Amino acid sequence: LRLLASEASDRTRRADRGEIGNLSIGFLGSAAGPLLPELLQRYRQKYPGISVNLTEMTPTLQWEAFDRGDLDLGFNRPMPSR
């Protein structure tokens, strides 16, 4: 039991420091294509414990995902105003 508590405490500290967790990224392929692969490679080198989920999405779908809390980051052309 003590070992489980220690592991849970360690995971909590690592998550708080941004060393482990999940990152959900929405992107518009034509806007992010040239930039995204290199950024992801650098990010994964710096934060190997973060799971990255990529989803190609239109600007409207990105807004909806942000509103639901399903998206952490979006790559797009200028977003339409709301």
C-alpha positions in Angstrom: 0.0 0.0 0.0 2.9 2.4 0.8 4.4 1.7 -2.6 1.2 2.5 -4.4 0.8 5.7 -2.5 4.4 6.7 -3.3 3.8 5.9 -7.0 0.6 7.9 -7.1 2.4 10.8 -5.4 5.2 10.7 -7.9 2.8 10.6 -10.9 0.9 13.5 -9.5 4.1 15.6 -9.2 5.2 14.6 -12.7 1.8 15.5 -14.2 1.9 18.9 -12.3 5.3 19.6 -13.9 4.0 18.7 -17.4 6.2 15.6 -17.7 3.3 13.2 -18.2 -0.2 13.5 -19.5 -2.1 14.0 -22.7 -2.1 16.8 -25.3 -5.0 17.0 -27.8 -4.1 18.9 -31.0 -6.5 19.8 -33.8 -5.1 21.0 -37.0 -6.1 22.1 -40.5 -3.8 20.1 -42.8 -3.2 22.8 -45.3 -2.3 25.3 -42.6 -0.2 23.1 -40.3 1.4 20.7 -42.8 4.7 22.4 -43.2 5.1 23.3 -39.5 3.6 20.6 -37.4 5.9 17.6 -38.0 9.0 19.5 -36.9 7.2 21.0 -33.9 5.9 17.6 -32.8 9.4 16.0 -33.1 10.9 18.7 -30.9 8.0 18.5 -28.4 8.3 14.7 -28.1 12.0 14.9 -27.6 11.5 17.4 -24.7 8.4 15.8 -23.2 8.5 12.0 -24.0 6.0 11.2 -21.3 3.2 13.2 -22.9 0.8 11.4 -25.2 -0.1 13.5 -28.2 -3.4 13.0 -30.0 -3.7 14.6 -33.4 -7.0 15.2 -35.2 -7.4 16.9 -38.5 -10.3 19.4 -38.1 -11.9 22.3 -39.8 -11.9 25.7 -37.9 -15.5 25.2 -36.9 -14.8 21.7 -35.5 -11.9 23.1 -33.6 -14.0 25.8 -32.0 -16.6 23.2 -31.0 -13.9 20.9 -29.5 -12.4 23.8 -27.6 -15.9 24.6 -26.2 -16.3 21.0 -25.0 -12.8 20.9 -23.5 -11.7 18.2 -25.9 -8.9 20.2 -27.5 -5.8 21.7 -25.9 -4.2 23.3 -29.0 -5.2 24.1 -32.5 -3.3 24.9 -35.7 -5.2 26.8 -38.3 -5.3 29.7 -40.6 -6.8 32.8 -39.0 -9.9 31.6 -37.1 -13.3 33.1 -37.9 -14.5 35.5 -35.3 -17.4 34.2 -33.1 
